[in-house]
Amino acid sequence: MKIAVSSQGKDLTSVVDPRFGRAPFFLIVDTEAGTHTLCENSQNLNALQGAGIQAAETVVRQGVSALLTGHCGPKAFRALTAAGVEVFVNVTGSVGDAVKKFKKGEYERAASPDVQGHWNG
């Protein structure tokens, strides 16, 4: 399974970014192969609006089945779930630890967005 994790840095030791749409990076992790690739989100860091939807499109293009992040707003949540991506929020710590917890089933899938739109953390 491929999952995306919003990240403040470029590797598994990086901290999970609490902001989905404005996270500088997404780490795309293949949980079966144990590999990961970096996906930059720099185009959305200073976007006035639409960062969540654009980030959702970026993640969906990576072919992921799930997203681990700190928070997810309503427009991004709708775009992700419409594309079949399960969203997991309130994820903290390092990307590597978050992936391990996900694989153990320690996160509950979000049923709705957990912040209002235009949330910047």
N, C-alpha and C positions, 0 to 999 in steps of 0.2 A: 504494500500500500504506500502511495506517495502522500505525504502531508507537507503543509507549509507552516512555518513558524515565523511570526513577526519578530525581527531581531534588531538589536542595536549594533551588532557587529557582524563579522564575516565568517565566524566558525561556531562550532558546537559549544565552545566555552562562553560565548557571548550571552548577554542578558536578553531575555524575552522583552521585546518592546511592548509597553502597555497600549500603544496606539496602533491600530491596524492600518488605517489609511495613510498615516504619516510615518510609519516605520521606515527607517532608511533601507532596510534589507528584509528579504524573506529567505530563509533557508529551506530548501526543498529537500526533504528527507525521504529516502526509500527505506521504509522500516524493515523490509524483507532482506534487501541486499546490504543494508547497513551503510549506504553511501549518501552523500548529500551534495547539492550544488547551490551556488549562490545566485540569487535573483535580486537585482538592484531595484529600488523603488524611488530613486532620486527625483523623478519627474513629479512626484506628489508631495515632496517635503514642504514646499512653499506655495502649493496650490491654494487659491482663495476659496474654491469650493470644488466638490466632485472628487476629492482625493480618495474617499472610501470606495466609490464606484469604480474609479480607474484602478485602484489597488486590487479590487475584486476581479476585474478583468485580467489583470496581470497574473494573479494566482490561478484563476481558472485555466488560462492558457498553458500553465505548467502541468495540467492534467492531474491535479491533486484531488483526493477524496475528502480531506479534512484540513481545517485550519486551526492552529493553536495560537491564541493571542491574549493580550490583557483585556481589551475592550473592543466592541464592534457596534457601530451605529446602525440605524435602521435601513438606510439605503444600501450600504454594503452588505448587511445581513440578508436583505431580500435578494440581491444579485447573486450572492454566494449560494444560498439555499435553492434558488431557482435553477442554478447550474448543477445542483446535486452535491455541493460541498457541505459537509457537516461542520458546524462552527463550535469551538470550545473556547470559552472566555474565562477570565480570572486566572490565567496561566501566568506564573511568575518563576523566577529563578533563571538558571542557565537553559539554553536551548537543548543541550544534551540531556539534562535532568528532566525537562518537560517531555522530551520524546520518550524517555524511559517510563515516566509516569503514564503517558498515553498508552504505551504498549501494555502496561499492566492494568489498564482500564480504570485508572484513578480519576479521570475527568468525566464529567457529565456533559452531554451535548446540550448546547444552549437552545432553548425553545423560542427565544426572542432576542432582539438586540438588548444590550445592557446599558447603553448610554444614548443620549439625544444626539441628533445630527450636529455637526460642526464642533465636536468635542476635541479639544487639543491637549488634554491631560495636564 
